[in-house]
Amino acid sequence: MTITSILPPLFLTFILTVLFSFVIGLELHSYRRTNEEDLGFGTTRTLTLSGIAGFVFSILDPSGMLYIAGFLALSAFLLVHYRSRQEKNPSLIPPMMAILTYAMGPIALREPLWFIMVYVVVILLILGESHGIRKFSDAVTATEVVTLAKFLIMAGIILPFLPERPIGEAIPVTYTQLWLAVVMVSGVSYLSYLARTYFFPHRGILLTGTLGGLYSSTVATIVLARKDRDQSDPLTSTAIILASTMMYIRMAILVLALGPGTVSLPLLLPYGGLFLLSLGAAWGTHTFSRFLKPPAEAIPPAVKATHPLEVRTAVLFAGAFVFFAAITHLILGRFGANGLPLLSIAVGFTDITPFILSLLAGNFHVAKGALEGAIILASGSNNLVNGLYALSLARNRNVLPAFLWLATAFLLSLLYALLLR
């Protein structure tokens, strides 16, 4: 027997309304004290009574007319009060909190419990993190809002209107699958960009490799290797391995979101195994680097933060997606599954993401094991290429452990692909 079966539902809803209104009042009171403002309108009792009024008006008149009348009366009072105190305290936070608390009653009566809890939590976070929000708002430029608008257009406007039909006979992917891949890759890259730019602006070399790997392990490797050539750092190998380690996380997210379950779920085992082994290799190189003499001044490599949502980037990725879908269709048509491993290795010298996603989206008549092996082999080939980039650009022994591990990861991927054949 629970408390919900003993007490009337209306009573429990009323108690929740009073409790949550009181909590919001407490937080507003704390917010105004912290900002050294006079209390004025919006004390804890005032907000609690506002929540009770909204609850009672909703019960007395189910049509909502009484509630609307109360809302208009409250709005008129808030307007008069705000105008009388505008010069002394121009903040709109207290009036807004009064209106939001007034809406607590109808929400508690009509919506499920989880919604009202989320509603209250969001209000409390906005009030409690006012300084952090203000600092973040000052740091965000106008171009960031435009970039977010681009992503919303890509995901919420363009994607729903694309037809669910193949692009052509030689390109066995649909328009929806093509653009969904663009949206997913752009979304992962955008989150990595935000983390690098706003949450970890003063990142060290290890964090640079980790976050850079979520965006592009190849780009991160090139930046780290070039920096190590100019200023040697024993941690470069660890950072390069971490970049390729995070590549497995990024690809696992993409194949789960975009691939059929029969192919994407079995890929979690090799991806997870290679991720753990790479993490162990990163830990081993980091431990080994402690025995080496650190550089005089370890300056984090400056990775130029670029927006991954530019129209040109989306068009290039879409073109690569279509190209690899077409070339895979051609190779399979002429050579069958025997040509897929060589194509996977060759793709490692380019961006593997479009190739892997085209394999997942295309209706290729290939055994499931051959597809899994090709995807893992392409990831391993990309690791080998990253290792070669590191050696050729850094030109010192600091990156040798990274190259050895990335070459080993390629051999493990090749062995896995051979076992699936």
C-alpha atoms as one frame of an Amber mdcrd trajectory, in Angstrom:
protein
   0.000   0.000   0.000   1.397   3.381  -1.033   0.580   6.913   0.005  -1.059
   7.544  -3.372  -3.652   4.841  -2.633  -4.476   6.297   0.814  -4.732  10.032
   0.130  -7.090  11.530  -2.479  -5.347  12.448  -5.757  -6.635  16.022  -5.546
  -5.076  16.463  -2.123  -1.708  15.143  -3.316  -1.805  17.442  -6.332  -2.558
  20.412  -4.083   0.325  19.518  -1.752   2.709  19.259  -4.708   1.567  22.645
  -6.002   2.119  24.286  -2.617   5.477  22.564  -2.108   6.883  23.414  -5.528
   5.599  26.991  -5.375   7.231  27.380  -1.977  10.546  25.987  -3.292  10.522
  28.418  -6.222   9.804  31.234  -3.777  12.778  30.206  -1.659  15.055  30.139
  -4.692  13.852  33.556  -5.874  14.427  34.944  -2.389  17.970  33.518  -2.417
  18.552  34.889  -5.924  17.583  38.421  -4.890  19.651  38.279  -1.709  22.677
  37.111  -3.699  22.285  39.985  -6.134  21.869  42.467  -3.249  18.433  43.518
  -4.403  15.649  44.703  -2.126  12.996  42.049  -1.738  10.009  44.072  -2.956
   7.476  41.904  -4.760   8.149  38.199  -5.048   8.731  36.863  -1.549   8.355
  33.180  -0.747   4.841  33.659   0.639   3.734  35.696  -2.367   4.783  33.050
  -4.850   3.244  30.271  -2.765  -0.077  32.104  -2.652   0.160  32.699  -6.402
   0.508  28.969  -7.001  -2.451  28.228  -4.677  -4.597  30.800  -6.500  -3.912
  29.224  -9.878  -4.751  25.775  -8.487  -8.029  26.877  -6.871  -9.225  28.878
  -9.899  -8.617  25.840 -12.129 -10.744  23.630  -9.849 -13.625  26.082  -9.360
 -14.115  26.659 -13.078 -13.082  23.748 -15.338 -13.787  25.901 -18.413 -10.745
  28.018 -17.516 -12.492  31.402 -17.624 -11.924  32.078 -13.922  -8.266  31.090
 -14.283  -7.843  33.445 -17.247  -9.517  36.253 -15.306  -7.104  35.663 -12.440
  -4.184  35.647 -14.864  -5.255  38.990 -16.342  -5.686  40.485 -12.861  -2.261
  39.217 -11.791  -0.668  40.542 -15.006  -2.258  43.967 -14.492  -1.004  44.112
 -10.905   2.493  43.054 -11.987   2.514  45.714 -14.696   1.548  48.474 -12.273
   4.050  47.254  -9.700   6.845  46.976 -12.274   6.280  50.481 -13.602   6.338
  51.924 -10.093   9.692  50.254  -9.348  11.258  50.248 -12.809  13.924  52.825
 -12.038  14.888  51.191  -8.743  14.797  47.567  -9.901  14.195  46.983 -13.644
  14.554  43.191 -13.462  11.669  41.163 -14.932  12.657  38.009 -13.034  10.203
  38.434 -10.098   7.128  39.128 -12.308   8.044  36.217 -14.566   8.426  33.902
 -11.576   4.994  34.976 -10.314   3.400  34.094 -13.668   5.218  30.764 -13.917
   4.219  29.865 -10.354   0.610  30.841 -11.081   0.651  28.264 -13.893   1.778
  25.551 -11.472  -1.789  24.562 -10.512  -3.132  23.758 -13.997   0.089  21.931
 -14.855  -0.147  19.775 -11.724  -3.810  18.990 -12.465  -3.445  18.144 -16.150
   0.090  16.898 -16.767   1.978  13.846 -15.430   4.221  14.108 -12.395   7.466
  13.944 -14.401   6.531  17.037 -16.400   5.873  19.258 -13.396   9.110  18.069
 -11.797  11.070  18.944 -14.953   9.219  22.283 -15.060  10.297  23.131 -11.516
  13.856  21.869 -11.975  14.361  24.067 -15.066  13.107  27.137 -13.194  15.368
  26.406 -10.221  18.399  25.900 -12.465  17.772  29.170 -14.293  17.557  31.032
 -10.994  20.378  29.202  -9.232  22.867  29.413 -12.105  22.267  33.066 -12.941
  25.953  34.026 -12.778  27.011  31.078 -14.927  24.282  31.806 -17.478  25.282
  35.467 -17.619  28.933  34.538 -18.084  28.028  32.053 -20.806  25.790  34.619
 -22.542  28.635  37.125 -22.577  30.936  34.546 -24.161  28.504  33.500 -26.904
  28.829  35.546 -30.068  26.160  36.290 -32.654  27.675  33.738 -35.031  26.949
  30.941 -32.528  23.218  31.655 -32.696  23.383  31.572 -36.484  25.233  28.239
 -36.337  22.583  26.776 -34.033  19.879  28.040 -36.396  21.626  26.231 -39.263
  21.595  22.978 -37.333  17.894  23.381 -36.478  17.130  24.014 -40.145  19.101
  20.912 -41.143  17.474  18.653 -38.523  13.977  20.089 -38.097  13.022  21.598
 -41.450  14.950  19.923 -44.282  15.030  16.347 -42.935  11.240  15.793 -42.450
  10.450  16.880 -46.019  12.939  14.630 -47.845  11.446  11.658 -49.721  12.027
   8.120 -48.532  13.120   6.756 -51.928  16.505   5.728 -53.389  18.560   8.435
 -55.061  19.214   6.222 -58.093  19.825   2.682 -59.264  23.582   2.984 -58.750
  23.154   4.799 -55.411  21.119   2.488 -53.138  20.521   5.011 -50.351  17.479
   7.208 -49.838  17.398  10.983 -49.597  16.330  10.695 -45.951  19.203   8.354
 -45.086  21.665  10.687 -46.796  20.579  13.808 -44.937  20.114  11.987 -41.635
  23.774  10.979 -41.855  24.714  14.616 -42.455  22.663  15.715 -39.440  24.109
  13.038 -37.145  27.730  13.696 -38.087  27.211  17.455 -37.842  25.533  17.042
 -34.449  28.412  15.033 -32.958  30.933  17.479 -34.395  28.956  20.455 -33.117
  28.812  19.078 -29.572  32.573  18.517 -29.671  33.057  22.080 -30.940  30.951
  23.519 -28.101  32.855  21.489 -25.514  36.246  22.616 -26.861  35.217  26.245
 -27.215  33.114  27.036 -24.143  33.485  24.333 -21.515  37.191  23.530 -21.876
  38.759  26.695 -23.344  42.089  26.155 -21.532  42.421  22.480 -22.334  45.682
  20.580 -22.061  47.187  18.318 -24.664  45.380  15.172 -23.430  41.996  16.884
 -23.485  42.812  18.260 -26.921  43.304  14.727 -28.211  40.142  13.454 -26.515
  37.811  16.183 -27.745  39.510  16.366 -31.123  38.886  12.656 -31.639  35.154
  13.208 -31.303  35.352  15.613 -34.218  38.056  14.004 -36.392  40.861  11.762
 -35.167  42.860  12.509 -38.327  42.646  16.280 -37.879  43.563  15.965 -34.181
  46.548  13.729 -35.030  47.872  16.150 -37.644  47.590  19.124 -35.255  49.261
  17.258 -32.384  52.090  15.915 -34.566  52.853  19.334 -36.053  52.893  20.868
 -32.593  55.237  18.181 -31.325  57.684  18.873 -34.145  57.888  22.523 -33.039
  57.846  21.778 -29.309  58.482  18.237 -28.118  56.121  16.844 -25.492  56.219
  13.257 -24.096  52.413  13.307 -23.815  51.902  13.644 -27.569  51.705   9.883
 -28.109  49.070   9.565 -25.403  47.027  12.396 -26.906  47.185  10.855 -30.396
  46.060   7.474 -29.080  43.211   9.143 -27.194  42.081  10.832 -30.422  41.792
   7.462 -32.162  40.210   5.973 -29.040  37.395   8.512 -29.173  36.929   7.718
 -32.859  35.532   4.338 -31.798  32.999   6.083 -29.531  31.950   8.442 -32.338
  31.547   5.647 -34.849  29.653   3.450 -32.373  27.147   6.266 -31.813  26.692
   6.776 -35.552  26.253   3.095 -36.434  23.750   2.618 -33.612  21.736   5.639
 -34.695  21.834   5.048 -38.447  22.501   1.376 -39.064  20.161  -1.625 -38.960
  20.258  -3.499 -35.682  21.419  -6.718 -37.330  24.674  -5.001 -38.318  25.146
  -2.180 -35.803  24.616  -4.206 -32.621  27.281  -6.861 -33.408  29.711  -4.022
 -34.167  29.548  -2.925 -30.534  31.701  -5.894 -29.500  34.754  -5.122 -31.693
  34.330  -1.380 -31.256  34.107  -1.806 -27.493  37.108  -4.128 -27.412  39.267
  -1.812 -29.510  38.149   1.141 -27.404  39.217  -0.578 -24.175  42.508  -1.745
 -25.671  43.228   1.755 -26.989  42.395   3.211 -23.596  44.850   0.763 -22.032
  47.502   1.733 -24.586  46.930   5.417 -23.786  47.331   4.686 -20.076  50.526
   2.719 -20.765  52.104   5.494 -22.857  51.094   8.059 -20.250  52.766   6.007
 -17.520  55.882   5.617 -19.665  56.003   9.368 -20.354  56.463  10.053 -16.633
  59.962   8.614 -16.836  60.887  11.048 -19.565  62.045  14.577 -18.914  59.108
  16.962 -19.426  59.519  19.997 -21.700  60.420  23.337 -20.181  57.058  24.855
 -20.994  54.248  22.567 -22.034  51.900  24.753 -24.044  48.633  23.136 -25.159
  48.441  22.888 -28.945  46.253  25.540 -30.473  43.518  23.773 -32.396  41.664
  26.221 -34.536  37.995  25.972 -33.620  35.942  25.766 -36.783  32.217  25.395
 -37.167  31.270  21.931 -38.438  27.890  23.167 -39.713  28.928  25.329 -42.640
  26.879  24.693 -45.766  30.063  23.810 -47.693  30.938  21.129 -45.123  27.465
  19.600 -45.329  27.569  19.571 -49.141  31.042  17.974 -49.195  29.991  15.280
 -46.743  26.795  14.575 -48.714  28.864  14.328 -51.895  31.325  11.934 -50.248
  28.425   9.873 -48.908  26.904   9.525 -52.382  30.311   8.845 -53.968  31.188
   6.019 -51.595  27.711   4.519 -51.938  28.093   4.528 -55.716  31.685   3.209
 -55.738  30.775   0.465 -53.251  27.831  -0.527 -55.439  30.180  -0.649 -58.458
  32.890  -2.665 -56.667  30.392  -5.182 -55.332  28.765  -5.500 -58.730  32.060
  -6.335 -60.458  34.099  -8.140 -57.823  31.520  -9.163 -55.253  32.393  -9.245
 -51.553  36.047  -9.977 -52.434  36.591  -6.360 -53.444  35.208  -4.913 -50.240
  38.309  -5.414 -48.004  40.632  -3.630 -50.437  38.158  -0.779 -50.766  37.921
  -0.523 -46.956  41.702  -0.252 -46.631  41.881   2.374 -49.379  39.124   4.423
 -47.731  41.291   4.733 -44.609  43.334   7.369 -46.464  40.226   9.579 -46.685
  37.319  10.324 -44.347  35.912   6.934 -43.338  32.614   8.263 -41.979  30.794
   8.635 -45.332  31.991   5.192 -46.430  30.835   3.450 -43.255  27.481   5.216
 -43.243  26.952   4.409 -46.916  27.574   0.739 -46.108  24.983   0.890 -43.343
  22.414   2.773 -45.407  22.890   1.022 -48.763  20.853  -2.021 -49.703  23.916
  -4.064 -50.645  23.489  -7.804 -51.165  26.476  -8.738 -49.068  26.717 -11.086
 -46.118  26.351  -9.424 -42.739  29.821 -10.590 -41.674  31.406  -9.019 -44.745
  29.787  -5.659 -43.944  30.932  -5.806 -40.319  34.448  -6.727 -41.375  34.602
  -3.903 -43.920  33.484  -1.330 -41.339  36.030  -2.479 -38.747  38.754  -2.714
 -41.395  38.091   0.853 -42.579  38.430   2.105 -38.986  41.668   0.171 -38.562
  43.048   1.474 -41.856  42.298   5.014 -40.726  44.279   4.328 -37.537  47.271
   3.167 -39.597  47.082   6.310 -41.724  46.938   8.444 -38.567  50.069   6.706
 -37.297  51.878   7.424 -40.566  50.779  11.061 -40.367  52.149  11.262 -36.821
  55.548   9.832 -37.810  55.969  11.934 -40.926  54.857  15.235 -39.356  56.409
  14.989 -35.868  59.713  13.479 -37.027  60.803  12.441 -33.543  60.588   9.451
 -31.234  57.841  10.937 -29.063  55.140   9.644 -31.401  56.683   6.187 -31.922
  54.522   4.524 -29.201  51.425   6.012 -30.835  52.440   4.684 -34.257  53.144
   1.218 -32.849  49.740   1.036 -31.196  47.844   2.417 -34.202  49.590  -0.112
 -36.447  48.677  -2.841 -33.940  45.039  -1.665 -33.962  45.068  -1.978 -37.756
  46.400  -5.547 -37.552  43.740  -6.452 -34.979  41.061  -4.976 -37.245  42.434
  -6.931 -40.217  42.454 -10.135 -38.165  38.846  -9.547 -37.084  37.755  -8.933
 -40.692  39.484 -12.155 -41.832  37.776 -14.153 -39.090  34.360 -12.960 -40.269
  34.925 -14.088 -43.851
